[in-house]
Amino acid sequence: MFELMKWSAEQYLISPHLARALLLALLLLLPAVLVVTYRHGRPGLDRWTVAEQWTIAGNVTAAALILAFVFGGVELGSMVRTVQTSAADTVGGKSVSVGSASVGSASVGSASVEDDEGGDTSEKVVRQVPKKEFRRRVALFYFDRMESARADTALLRAVPAALHADLEQDSFVSTYSPVGFADELRQRGYNEGLGVPLGLRREVAQKTGAEYMLAGSVGRTGDGRVRLRTRLRETETGDLVAERHFESKDLFGTVDQASTKLKEDLGLPEGHLDTATDLPVTEVFTPSVSAAKRYAQGRYLQHFVDTTDQSVARKYRRATRSDTTFALGYQLEGRALWRLGKREQARRALEGARRHSYRLSESDKYQQKALRLYRLEGRPEAALEVCERWTSLHPYDLDGWRLKANLQWSFFRYEQALVSYRQILDLAPESRSAEISIARVLLRTGRPEKALQRATSYAESYPRDEEGPLLVGTIHWKLGQLGQAESTFRRARRMDAQDARPYLLALHQARGEFGQARSTIEEEAASGQASLRAEIHRSHHHWLRGRIGRSQESLDSLWAAEPETTAETQRYFLAMRACDHYRTSGENRPSGENPFATELIRRLGILRGETTQNTPGYKAGAQAALASCKTASGELTEAEKHLERATRLVERPDIPPTYRLSFNLDYLWGRLREAQDRPQDAAARYEKYIEDSSPRALLLRALRLPRLRLALSYQKAGRPGEAETTYRKALALHPAYPRLNYHYARFLNDRGRGEDARKHLRQALEGWAPSGPDFRLGQKAEALADSLGVGIT
């Protein structure tokens, strides 16, 4: 019977655990069987005794309990599950009719699928795919050089890449590419990923949850024959499962032989092997050895070497020139070019991947389609749906989970992204990006204490990574622990973290350490690495302390700078910032007069007439800047028109919601609604802006504090309780911010809390000590101080 169940499991993909469960059940029930046969095996009517009944019942109960304990949670049914997916996911998006077929290990039911290019995709294909627990997980490592044979390092990397592509055809096998272990191996001193000892391979593979490790050696003999040796080991014990030797004249023919034997060594069901698709590796990878080597070197550069995307893209481009049908090369070339901002070249490369998608594995086809929908067609929601199907069918594919998490983040679906990042961490515990992303999601979703634990653990695990202390410092600041935040930022500064100086500058200003803030700005300017940013910080610092004229001069100098110093898009954001600072609010001029904003509007008109740029992002930036300046000059009807145009440009179905954050549209709408005397609407806009913006953006924001604007809107809307709560939250983060303290002092004084008002008014006056006589807000503060009897030193 056991052999029958084993044969059934192999042929009909029934869980092998079922045969073991039945055998154990028979053994456990043996006492009851013996009692029945011994006492009642004779012919004729027998009387059952109470002892016999209790013995059999006890045996059955004990057997059931033992079986439940041993096999509880173990899959005893089929090795496969039935799913519905779109055939267009893996056939390039064209209209197809699918009959009964076998794809990998998955049987496919018939269905008609419309063109994905905007047509109906509601019709699905019914498939059977392996359940997660029955997939063989294999960690691949770079090969060694075969003894008495020659091989360059590119060949040592190309063979595992070819094996990875070949094995990926089989949905019962999940492979981990050597580049997935790059961070761990580099930390241990194996910067090229070669010659990794067995103990380290086992440790790295265990962290990914891989059941098997595959390594080996390769080389060419003097007569040009390829010699290949593979070693498959169990990860848990390190025991050798199988060692195979292959030799032939054809590299890819040798790889095909190796992958066939590997599937047998992995113990894949015979019934599956008889029907599974197994195309030659030249059909799913590349027939060109040169292309394979260049592709593998590109992957190595991308993950093992601190190099530029330009170098990586160049390697992939050479690979696709060696084989113009190399879909995987086109796909990675397109991604590298996209990161470089070379969108048109990236589009051509990704289009090449689509044309030759028949050479991709099913998992790579999902990736190709998701990237095409997201990058080329501007359909992020459709791309996310593809990622959902991708990760459902290929639960061990890290690329699928990564893209899915990033898309979920871009749609503000933080809880869903958290699940995806945790899944990545389960599959690759050493994934830095997933670890720090989990901390960021926890912070964004209002769990700063848990975020701090995660970020601290990350910083301790990766002491050389500057992202760790920067995030830890941000969370301390978010929690109101400004002293701890400063010490953490200083540690990041000693690591030469690029963003450490802006963090320290903003923190000094928040704490009223204006001398240290000024020194930080001068240090930044002297470094010569960020002159534009240093001048913006200088302008903001002058504005913060009430030196409005000097602040305007700094921004003016940037506007007059050469284009290579201040690009066109940067000028729009400068104008937006300037008009937000210098409004018709009576701070330094009579209400309704704003010659500075009027001049900026004139300059923006000239800039728009001279520009040759026509991208949606550029247009949105121009409209947002004009809206800010029109609001500042009191032209509210025109400002609203510009804001509506900017909103239409960025709030489109083909653009993820996070894209709009860079234009500060909700903040600008709030400023406009304030100017229109619509405080309720203004408050709603500020609430959304604060909710959507990252903690880093809110802490380092060079615009006016959004929480100050929110508190003032609450006041005008007759919501004093919410206003006070907002003031206190803002003061916990920026305790010495002069404008914040001044407005809170007025709020408290209006409610008869003079003593508390005096404290905050003194803080405001200290911050504005260097301001000139033309600073009207400072004059108002001094008048309030006189009425409250606050001494001014």
Buried (B, 14 or more C-beta within 10 A) or exposed (E): EEEEBBBBBBEEBBBBBBBBBBEBBEEBBEBBEEBBEEBEEEEEEEEEEEEBEEBBEEBBEBBEEBBEEEBEEEBBEBBBBEBEBBBBBBBBBEBBEBEEEBBBBBBBBEBEBBEBEEEEBEEBBBBBBBBEEBBBBBBBBBBBBBEEBEBEBBBBBBBBBBBBBBBBBBBBBBBBBBBBBBBBBBEBEBEBBBEBEEEBBBEBBBBBBBBBBBBBBBBBEEEEBBBBBBBBBBBEEEEEBEEBEBEBEEBBBBBBBBBBBBBEBBEBBEBBBEEBBBBBBBBBBBBBBBBBBBBBBBBBBBBBBEEEBEEBBBBBBBBBBBBEBBBBBBBBBBBBBBBBEBBEBBBBBBBBBBBBBBBBBBBBBBBBBBBBBBBBBBBBEBBBBBBBBBBBBBBBBBBBBBBBBBBBBBBBBBEBBBBBBBBBBBBBBBBBBBBBBBBBBBBBBEBBEBBBBBBBBBBEEBEEBBBBBBBBBBBBBBBBBBEBBBEBBBBBBEBEBEBBBBBBBBBBBBBBBBEBBBEBBEEBBEEEEBBBBBBBBBBBBBBBBBBBEBBBEBBBBBBEBEEEEBEBBBBBBBBBBBBBBBBBBBBBBEEEEBEBBBBBBEBBEEBBEEBEEEEBBBBBBBBBBBBBBBBBBBBBEBBBBBBEBBBEBBEEEBBBBBBBBBBBBBBBBBBBBBBBEBBEBBBBBBBBBBEBBBBBBBBBBBBBBBBBBBBBBBBBBEBBEBBBEBBEBBBBBBBBBBBBBBBBBBBBBEEEEBEBBBEBBBBBBBBBEEBEEBBBBBBBBBEBBEEBEBEEE
